Amino acid sequence: MKARIIVFTDLDGTLLDHRTYSFEPAQPALRLLRQKGIPLIICSSKTGAEIEAVRSILGNTHPFISENGGAIFIPRGYFHRKIAGPERDSPYEVIELRTPYLRLREVLSRIKERLPGKLRGFGDFSIEDIAKHTGLPEEEAVLAKQREYDEPFVLEDVSILEKIREMAQAAGLNITQGGRFFHLTGENDKGKAARLLQAMYAEAEGSSVRSIGLGDSLNDLALLEAVDFPVIVQKPGGHYDPSVRVHNLTYAPGEGPAGWREAIIQLVQHLSG
């Protein structure tokens, strides 16, 4: 039986343009995935509420991974079996891989006490602050503030990043870096969630899975390490994040959604040819 192809993608700076949040340049590749019946799985640092809004625009009906691997949201009945996880009054079955958000806030508050004035987390931001830092309209900034599994923060002085990382690790937490923010997380990451979903697809299909993963920043590294065909897209200005180093890495020939389009078309045609 032919292996099932699945695609994992980051959003900001990858499928979505870093400045405008548009995915328009990626449309030809999105159409190709729909024509081929290839699942597109969003794997982002965004909240579940934010991802749902993007999925609605895309017409996407597949599982998704929120807040840097904090949780996997699976549409009910998608795999034709019940998924073990917390019961929610929602259209999803949820697998949580996270540290409680209150724990993240508690640790960040302790770090802030030791380094006053050096960093601020999303929990400290107003809706207006989030809109200013992200460029999102305020109605979307409301969705971005609905954190459950990951705490983004801004840092005034990056020279103290290692000191912050040490304090986080002493509390059993981790720091990663995205396109706009640093993130305080638990033991979850995008790669762990992607591996779990790949295994679920393989079990449901009764066949092997060949996975493509696309990202642009260090917080995508775990995802790119977890897939068969990792792809990094260019950042604004046409450069690649030098901290992302993975075996067999494909360098997309373009920024954000334009590079995403070219890489997807090339890989899908190669794998399904």
PETA-V593670 format. One record per backbone hydrogen bond with DSSP energy under -1.0 kcal/mol. CO is the residue of the C=O (numbers start at 0). NH is the residue of the N-H. E is the energy in kcal/mol with one decimal. If there is no record, write none. Layout:
# PETA-V593670
co | nh | e
CO | NH | E
CO | NH | E
This chain:
# PETA-V593670
co | nh | e
3 | 209 | -3.1
5 | 211 | -2.3
6 | 40 | -3.6
7 | 213 | -1.9
8 | 42 | -3.4
9 | 14 | -1.0
10 | 13 | -2.7
10 | 15 | -2.6
15 | 12 | -1.9
16 | 20 | -2.0
21 | 16 | -2.3
22 | 25 | -1.8
23 | 26 | -1.8
25 | 29 | -2.1
26 | 30 | -2.6
27 | 31 | -1.8
28 | 32 | -2.2
29 | 33 | -2.0
30 | 34 | -2.6
31 | 35 | -2.1
32 | 37 | -2.5
38 | 6 | -2.4
40 | 8 | -2.4
41 | 64 | -3.3
43 | 67 | -1.9
45 | 66 | -2.6
46 | 50 | -2.4
47 | 51 | -2.5
48 | 52 | -1.5
49 | 53 | -1.8
50 | 54 | -3.2
51 | 55 | -2.1
52 | 56 | -1.5
53 | 57 | -2.3
54 | 58 | -1.5
54 | 59 | -2.3
63 | 72 | -3.1
64 | 43 | -2.2
65 | 69 | -1.6
65 | 70 | -1.1
69 | 96 | -2.8
70 | 65 | -2.1
71 | 94 | -2.5
72 | 63 | -2.0
73 | 92 | -3.1
74 | 77 | -2.4
76 | 79 | -1.0
87 | 89 | -1.8
90 | 75 | -2.5
92 | 73 | -2.9
94 | 71 | -2.5
99 | 103 | -1.6
100 | 104 | -2.5
101 | 105 | -2.2
102 | 106 | -2.3
103 | 107 | -2.5
104 | 108 | -2.4
105 | 109 | -1.7
106 | 110 | -2.2
107 | 111 | -2.5
108 | 112 | -1.8
109 | 113 | -1.4
110 | 114 | -1.6
114 | 117 | -1.8
117 | 155 | -3.1
119 | 153 | -2.7
120 | 123 | -1.8
121 | 124 | -1.1
125 | 129 | -2.2
126 | 130 | -2.3
127 | 131 | -2.1
128 | 132 | -2.5
129 | 133 | -2.2
130 | 134 | -2.3
136 | 139 | -1.1
136 | 140 | -2.0
137 | 141 | -1.8
139 | 143 | -1.8
140 | 144 | -1.3
142 | 145 | -1.2
144 | 146 | -2.3
150 | 183 | -2.5
151 | 121 | -2.1
152 | 181 | -2.3
153 | 119 | -1.9
156 | 159 | -1.8
157 | 160 | -1.8
159 | 163 | -2.2
160 | 164 | -2.8
161 | 165 | -2.3
162 | 166 | -1.9
163 | 167 | -2.4
164 | 168 | -2.7
165 | 169 | -2.0
167 | 172 | -2.8
168 | 171 | -1.6
173 | 184 | -2.5
175 | 182 | -2.9
176 | 218 | -1.9
180 | 177 | -3.2
181 | 152 | -2.7
182 | 175 | -2.1
183 | 150 | -2.4
184 | 173 | -2.8
188 | 192 | -1.6
189 | 193 | -2.4
190 | 194 | -2.6
191 | 195 | -1.9
192 | 196 | -2.2
193 | 197 | -2.5
194 | 198 | -2.0
195 | 199 | -1.7
196 | 200 | -2.5
197 | 201 | -2.5
198 | 202 | -2.2
199 | 203 | -2.4
200 | 204 | -2.7
201 | 205 | -1.7
201 | 206 | -1.1
207 | 3 | -2.6
209 | 5 | -1.9
210 | 228 | -2.2
211 | 7 | -3.1
212 | 230 | -2.5
213 | 9 | -2.2
214 | 232 | -2.2
216 | 219 | -2.0
217 | 220 | -1.9
219 | 223 | -2.6
220 | 224 | -2.2
228 | 212 | -2.0
229 | 249 | -2.7
230 | 214 | -1.9
231 | 251 | -2.6
233 | 255 | -2.0
234 | 237 | -2.4
238 | 234 | -3.8
240 | 243 | -1.6
245 | 248 | -1.3
249 | 231 | -2.6
251 | 253 | -1.8
253 | 233 | -2.3
254 | 257 | -1.4
254 | 258 | -1.8
255 | 259 | -2.5
256 | 260 | -2.1
257 | 261 | -1.7
258 | 262 | -2.4
259 | 263 | -2.6
260 | 264 | -2.4
261 | 265 | -2.0
262 | 266 | -2.6
263 | 267 | -2.9
264 | 268 | -2.0
265 | 269 | -1.9
266 | 270 | -2.9
267 | 271 | -2.2
